[in-house]
Amino acid sequence: MLGCEERFTAPDERIRGRSLPQKRTVSARAQRRTLIAGLRSFRAFGKRTILTTTRSRDSAGSCVEVETFINEFWTSKQRAANSPYHA
């Protein structure tokens, strides 16, 4: 982002009877770095994550590149229970 960062505010959470601060802000950039590091290092099912770039065009015809992470992030039972294709 050019000169500005989005902020994420976590809701109040209770862990083991202790209260965490009601608001915790984390920059969008820090969240993105954490997510990317987690996806890259994921090896729960014995395969390393493959990082590639998907290229496409947006509605205006401009080229868009998106980082793409390929791995089995969900088990087959999780996929069956949470299929985005069920209408």
C-alpha positions in Angstrom: 0.0 0.0 0.0 1.3 3.4 -0.8 1.7 5.4 2.4 -1.3 4.0 4.3 -2.0 0.8 6.1 -5.3 -0.9 6.9 -5.8 -1.9 10.5 -7.4 -5.0 11.9 -8.9 -4.9 15.4 -9.3 -8.3 17.1 -12.5 -8.8 19.2 -12.3 -9.3 22.9 -11.2 -12.9 23.6 -11.1 -14.9 26.8 -8.3 -17.5 27.3 -8.2 -19.7 30.4 -10.2 -17.2 32.4 -8.0 -14.3 31.7 -9.2 -11.4 29.7 -7.0 -10.1 26.8 -7.1 -6.4 25.9 -10.3 -5.5 24.2 -8.6 -4.1 21.1 -5.4 -5.2 19.5 -4.5 -3.6 16.2 -2.3 -5.4 13.7 -1.3 -3.8 10.4 -2.6 -5.4 7.3 1.0 -5.8 6.1 2.0 -7.7 9.3 -1.1 -10.0 8.8 -0.1 -10.7 5.2 3.5 -11.5 6.2 2.3 -13.9 8.9 -0.2 -15.6 6.6 2.4 -16.0 3.8 5.0 -17.4 6.2 2.4 -19.9 7.5 1.3 -21.0 4.1 4.9 -21.4 2.9 5.9 -23.6 5.9 2.8 -25.7 5.9 3.6 -29.4 5.8 0.9 -31.2 7.8 0.2 -33.8 5.2 3.7 -34.5 4.1 4.0 -32.2 1.1 5.6 -28.8 0.9 3.7 -25.8 -0.3 4.3 -24.8 -3.9 4.4 -21.0 -4.5 3.5 -19.8 -8.0 2.0 -16.7 -9.6 -1.4 -16.8 -11.3 -1.8 -14.2 -14.1 -5.2 -13.0 -15.3 -6.9 -9.8 -16.5 -9.3 -7.7 -14.5 -12.6 -6.3 -15.9 -10.7 -3.3 -17.3 -8.3 -5.5 -19.2 -5.3 -4.8 -17.0 -2.9 -7.6 -16.1 -3.3 -8.9 -12.6 -0.8 -11.2 -10.8 -1.7 -13.0 -7.6 0.5 -15.2 -5.5 -0.9 -18.7 -5.4 -0.1 -21.3 -2.8 -0.7 -24.9 -3.7 -1.0 -27.7 -1.1 -3.6 -29.8 0.6 -4.6 -27.4 3.3 -7.8 -29.2 4.3 -8.3 -32.9 4.8 -10.7 -34.7 2.4 -13.3 -34.9 5.2 -13.0 -31.1 5.8 -13.4 -30.4 2.1 -16.5 -32.7 1.9 -18.1 -31.0 4.9 -17.3 -27.4 3.8 -17.6 -27.5 0.1 -18.0 -24.0 -1.5 -19.6 -25.7 -4.4 -22.8 -26.8 -2.5 -25.6 -24.5 -3.5 
